[in-house]
Amino acid sequence: MHSTDIDAFLALLYSVRMTQNTPQSVTEQELRKLEVRLEELVSSIQRLKEENRSLRNQQDSMVSERAGLIEKNELARNRVEAMINRLKAMEQGA
């Protein structure tokens, strides 16, 4: 939600208040509390979006790192198996 959305919402609430002449109409203090709360929510949404973006970047980095580690592990496994096979062949040849 952007500040223009908040302003439009507050304008709507204000117009509703102006058309009501009952004690139940929205007061300036209530409008201000609502405006402050909406600003807090917008701020929270922006913070959460940034946090989400950061976490996605971290996840992408970790996925790439994991793929690299899996590849290195597979190479090491193949080398060890090759060494074991050479040792067995040497043992049988002796």
N, C-alpha and C positions, 0 to 999 in steps of 0.2 A: 504494500500500500504506500502510495507516495503522498507527499504533503498536500498536493492538490486534491487528492482523494479525501484527505482529512478535512481540508478547508471546505470542500463541497458537502461533506457529511455534517460538519458543524453548522454550515449555512442552513442546511435542511432542518437540523434540530432547532436552530434559532428561529426559523420561520414558523415551525410548529409551535414553539413557545409563544411567539407573538400572536398567533391566532387563538391561543387558549387564554381565557381569562379566569381560569379556575386556580385554586391554590395548588393543584397538582401539576401545574406547568413547570417546565424545566427552568431552573434558576441559572443565573450567570455562574455561580459557584459550581453547580453540577456540570455545566457545559465546560468549564475550565478543567474540572477533574477528568471529564471524558476526553478532552483534548490532550491532557498530560498522559493519560493512560494509552491513548492511541499513539502518541509519539513514542512512548516506551515500547509498545508492541512493534512499531515500525523499526525502531532501533534494534530490538531483539531479532526481528526477522532478518535484518541486514547482517547482524553479527552471526546468526546461524547459517545464512547463505555463505558467508566468507569461511566460516569454520567447516562447512560441508565441502566447499571447494578445496580447502587445504587438505582435508581428510581424503578426498578423492585423489589428489595429487600424491599424497603419501602412499595410498593404496596402489596406484599405478607404479610408483617407484619400487614398492616392495614386491609387486608381481613380477616386474622385470628382474629384480635382484634374485628372486626365487628361481626364475627360469634359468638365469645364469648359473646359480648354484646347482641346480638339477643337472645341467649340462656338464659342469665340472665334475660332479659326482659320477656321472655316467662314464666320462673319460677315464677317471681314476679307476673305476671298477673294471673297465676294459683292459687297462694297463696291468692291473693286478692279476686278472684272469690270464692274460698273455704270459706274464712272468711265471705263474703257477704251471701253465701248460709247458713252458720251456723247461722249467725245473723237472717236471715229470718226464719229459722227453729225454733230458740229460740223465736222469736216474735210470730209465729203462735202457739207455744206450751204454751205460757203464757196466 
